[in-house]
Amino acid sequence: MAPTQNTTLQYLKIPQGYPVPGETTKKVVSEIDLDTVPLNGGLLLKQKALSLDPYMKGRMRAADTSSYIPPFTPNAPLSGYAVGEVLRSESDNFKVGDAVYGMTEFSTYAVVPKQMLGYCKVIENKEGLPWTQLVGGAGMSGQTAYWSFYNIGKPKKGETIYITAAAGAVGQIVLQLAKREGLKVVASCGDAAKSLIMVSFFSPLQLEFCKSIGADVVVNYKDGADAVEKVMREHPCDIFYDNVGGEQLDLALATCNTFGRIIACGGISAYSSGIHPLKNYMQIVVKQLRWEGFIISGKDMTEFFKEMPKLIADGTIKVREHVVKGIDDGEAFLDLLTGKAQGKVVISLE
C-alpha cells in the first residue's frame, strides 16, 4: 500500500502561561505506511476520537520536574486518552476491528507500543454510544466524576454539594449524579460573551445549561467574590467538588459545614496563572474537614462500566460536548483552558 497521510498534534516547547497554538503546539502532517510500520508487539490504531483534558497542561513542564505522569517530550506528539479501531495487532489480547480505549499519541494513525498495552482496554460499546462519548462521559472524565463522587464524597440524601466548573466535562456529570442521589446542588460556572460553538444537543450559556440538568442553585463566579460568598453562606455545603481551586476553594473552607468533604479533582485556575493563597486553611482543623485528592488511573471501574454507559445511552445522564473536527494547532486545547469551550472537549477524527 502507498504511504498514507498522518496528521499529528506536536508538542514544541514549554509555554509561558497559556499554550500558544502554532508556537507551543502545532499540527504536523507526515506519511505512514499502514502495512509495514513496525509494531514490535503493539497495535496500529485508526483513531476515532481524542480527549483534551486540563491535566495535559501539567505535562507541559521541564523534564526534571516530577509528577504522577511524565512530561511531554518537545518535538514529539502529544498523548492522551483516545479511542480507535485496530488495523493491525501483534498482541493476543487485541484483534483487528476491536475498539480500543487508552493512552495513545494524538495522531490520525497511532502505533501503541507493547509496553503501553496495559493502559489500553477493548470497548464493547453494547449501547452504541458515539466515539466522542467513549472518551468523555463513558471515558476518563466520566470515570473521574463517578469514582470520586462516590468514593470520596460518600453522598447522603439531603446533603448539599457545591461544584466548581459545573458545566465542564467532569462537573456536569457530578451534578447529575448528585441529583440522582437526592442532594441539593449548587453549580458554579462562568458566563460571558461567547462565540458560537458546536455542541451535541443544545447550546445555552453555562448557567442555563446547569439549570437544565438539575442544578438547584447556580452562581456565576465572574460576578465576583462577594456574589460567590453570598451564595456559599446561604447554601453551606457538605461536599465541595473542586475542579478549579483558587478563591472559590478558599471561600468553601470558610463556609462549608462541619465534617464536610472536599474532593480535589483539579485546579484549573492555577494551571496557567499562578496559585491563590488560602487564607482559611485552619478551617480544615476547626471544622474537621476531609480534603482528599486522587488520580483516576488504576482505580476499579467495574461499577462505572456496569452503570454509566447505560445511563448515557438512555438519556438519564446528558453529556454536552465541544466537538472539534480534525487536529488543529492546539486552538481547541487553549479554548479548554481559558473556558471558551463548553462541555467535554473532544477532537473527532471520523
C-alpha positions, 0 to 999 in steps of 0.5 A: 500500500502507498504511504498514507497521510498522518496528521499529528498534534506536536508538542514544541516547547514549554509555554509561558502561561497559556499554550500558544497554538502554532508556537507551543503546539502545532499540527504536523502532517507526515506519511505512514505506511499502514502495512509495514510500520513496525509494531514490535508487539503493539497495535496500529490504531485508526483513531476515532476520537481524542480527549483534551483534558486540563491535566495535559497542561501539567505535562507541559513542564521541564523534564526534571520536574516530577509528577504522577505522569511524565512530561511531554517530550518537545518535538514529539506528539502529544498523548492522551486518552483516545479511542480507535479501531485496530488495523493491525495487532501483534498482541493476543489480547487485541484483534483487528476491528476491536475498539480500543480505549487508552493512552495513545499519541494524538495522531490520525494513525497511532502505533501503541507500543507493547509496553503501553498495552496495559493502559489500553482496554477493548470497548464493547460499546453494547449501547452504541454510544458515539466515539466522542462519548467513549472518551468523555462521559463513558471515558476518563472524565466520566470515570473521574466524576463517578469514582470520586463522587462516590468514593470520596464524597460518600453522598447522603440524601439531603446533603448539599454539594457545591461544584466548581466548573459545573458545566465542564466535562467532569462537573456536569456529570457530578451534578447529575449524579448528585441529583440522582442521589437526592442532594441539593446542588449548587453549580458554579460556572462562568458566563460571558460573551461567547462565540458560537460553538458546536455542541451535541444537543443544545447550546445555552450559556453555562448557567442555563445549561446547569439549570437544565440538568438539575442544578438547584442553585447556580452562581456565576463566579465572574460576578465576583467574590462577594456574589460567590460568598453570598451564595456559599453562606446561604447554601453551606455545603457538605461536599465541595467538588473542586475542579478549579481551586483558587478563591472559590476553594478558599471561600468553601473552607470558610463556609462549608459545614462541619465534617464536610468533604472536599474532593480535589479533582483539579485546579484549573485556575492555577494551571496557567496563572499562578496559585491563590493563597488560602487564607482559611486553611485552619478551617480544615482543623476547626471544622474537621474537614476531609480534603482528599485528592486522587488520580483516576488511573488504576482505580476499579471501574467495574461499577462505572462500566456496569452503570454509566454507559447505560445511563448515557445511552438512555438519556438519564445522564446528558453529556454536552460536548465541544466537538472539534473536527480534525487536529488543529494547532492546539486552538481547541486545547487553549479554548479548554483552558481559558473556558471558551469551550463548553462541555467535554472537549473532544477532537473527532477524527471520523 
